């Protein structure tokens, strides 16, 4: 088993896998270049907050467009999760039995044993105190988090974390953004309820969602089992993998 950090400009991958000679960096670089070349002639793809179409687009762009349409957001809302998902699929295709690809808090996971993902939710008291037990039989899975208080991604709400569990990381990423955008209201409870109401619109597309705003939290669907943990989370990453 290896743990490796792969940084390629905005892409910041934390990788855990049993595949030693994986050549994942080259694969990610190709995906990034295809996307960059496409967006040079398709500026709307890069800046739109609404779903767009993508004709004659590379595969990575088509995956992002599909996720954006499902979540009713622009395709770039799914970029980190899509890179995680495609990277995980690449590793599995090349023989990996264990692959966790975390890209700025957006995770694609396929394992042959249970693992725990610790929650990082900014200054909330829940941050670093609970984790999700991910059963290997439930993977592959996408686990993506959007936050209005942590990280550099654009969010129109004030959630400390909106974590979405779905079959695909690309869709989980876009849904997390869409749901987190609704974290509005003077009271923390109101922001959570607004997010939960928004999540109800997307129930066919996720397994479960957990929302944290300050000291208030809520869930919809079926999230993995919550456990208490004293593991420290890495500042800047929405999840700590251990």
N, C-alpha and C positions, 0 to 999 in steps of 0.2 A: 504494500500500500504506500502510495506517495501523496504528499501534500505539496502543492506548488502554487505560486503566485504568477499570473500572466498579465502583464500590463501592455496594452497597445492603445496609446492615446486615451480616449475616454473609456475604453473597455478595461475593466479591472476585475480579473477573474481570480477567485480562490477555488482551486481544484483539488479534489480528493478522488483518487481512482486506483484501481489495481492494474491498470494498463500502463506499463512502464514507458515504452517507446511510442507515445501516442501522437506526436506531431500535431498537437492541437493548436499551437501558435500559428502554424502555417494555414490551417483551416480557418481560424478566426480572421486572420489577415485577409484571406481571399473574400470572406463574407463582407468584411468592412469595405474593401475596395469596390466590390460590386455595388454595395449600397451607396457609397460616396459617388461613384460614377453615375449612378442612376439619378441621384438627387441634384446633381449639377444641372441637369436639363429638366428637372421636375421639382421646382422650388416649393410648390404647394405641399408636396409630400413632407417636406422638412419642417414647415412652419404651421400647418393647419392644426387647429384644435378640434376639427370635425373630421368624420370619416371621408376618405378620398378613394378614387379608383386608381388602379395601377395596371396599365396596359403595357405589354412588352417589358415587364419588369423582371428583375432577377428573383429567384425563389425567396430569398430573405425578405424582400419588399412585399411579396404577395402574402407571406405569412403575417407580416405586420399589418397589412391592409385588412386582412380577414379579422384579426383580433380587434383592430380599431372599429370595424363595422359592428362587431358583436357588442362592444362596450360603449359605442357611440362617442368615441374620442378620435383624435388624430392618430395616425399610424406610429409616430415617434413615441407615443406613450407605451408602446410595446417593444421598443428596440432592445432594452437590456434583457428582458425575459426571453425574447426571440433568440438572441445570441446564446443565452444559457441553454435553451431548448435544442437548438441546432448543434451546439457543442456536445451536449449529452448524447444526442442521437448519433453523432459522428463517433464518439467513443464506444458506444454499444455496438455499432456496425462493425467496428474494428476489433471487437472481442472483449470489451470491458464488461465485467459482471457487477462492478461497483463504480458508480460515477456520480459525484456531486459537483455541480458547477454553479458557483455563486458569483453573480455579477452585480455588485453594488446593492445587495439585498434581494436580488431576484434570482431564484434558485430553480434549477431543474435537477431532479434526483431519481436515480435508479440504483437500488442497493440489493444485496443479498443478506442483509442483516438489519435489525432495527437500529435506528439512530434517533438522537434527540436534537432538535433545533431550538436554541434559546431565543426568546423574544427581546428585541431592543426597541423600546418605545420612548425615546427621548428622556425627558425628566419625570415621566410617570413613575409612580412607585412600583408598578408592575414590571418595569424594565429590568431585565436581568434576573428576575425572581421566578419566572415561570418558563417552561419549555414545552414543546410539542413532541410527543413520541410518535415518530413516523415508522409505521410497520412496513417491512420490506415488501410484503405481499400487496401493498397498496400502491407501490411504485411501478412504473414511472409516474411522476407527479410534478406539477409546477407549484412552487410556493413563493409568492411575490408580495412585496410590501411597498405601499406608498405612504409618504409622510409629508405633512405641511410644516413640520418643525425640525426635521432632520434631513440632512443630505441636500443635494443640488437640484434634484428633479423638481419640475414645476407642479405645484398642487394649488388648487384654488380654495382649499379648505384648511382647517387647523388641526386635523387629526395628528396625534403622535404616531399612530400606526394603523393602517388598514391592511390586514394580511389576508390574502386570498389563496385558497387551496383548490387546484383545478387539475384536469387531466394534462393540460398544456401550459407551460410557463408563459408563452406568448400571450395567451388569453388571460391568464391570471394577472399578468403585469398590466394589461390594458384595463381590466376590471378594477384592479386596485386603485388606479388613477381615477377612473370614473366615479367610484364610490367615495374615495377620499375627497373629491371635489365638493361633495355635499356636506362636509363636516363644518357646518355653519350654525350660528346661534349664540346668544349670550351665555347660555348655560351649557356646561359640558354634556349633560344628559340630552339636551336638545340636539347637539351636534351628533352624538351617537345615534339617536333615533332617526335623524335625517339620513345618515349613512345606511342604517338598517333598511329604511324604506327604499332607498335607491338600490340596495343589493337585491331586494325582492324582485326587481325588474329583470334580473339576470340569472335567476335560480337554475334554469336548465344548463347553464354554462360553468357552474362551479360546484365543488363539493361542500365547501364551507368558507365562512368569512368571520374574522375577528376584528373588531374595531376598538381602539383605545384612544380616548381623549382625556388627558389629565388623569383624574382618579375614577373616571367612568369607563365602562367597557360593555360590549354587547357582542353577541354572536348570532349567526343565522346559518342554517344548513348544518352539516356535520363536520366539525373540526376534529383533528387528531386529539388524543387524550392529553390533557394538561397535567404537567408534573411540576413540583417545586424544584428549583435548582439554585445552587450557590455558585454556578459557573459564571465567570465574568464574560461580558460581551465586549467585542472589539469596537471601540469608538469609531464611528464612521461607517460600520457595517450594520445593517438592520438585523442581521442574524449572525450568531456565532455557531459554528459547526464543530461538534465534538463527539 
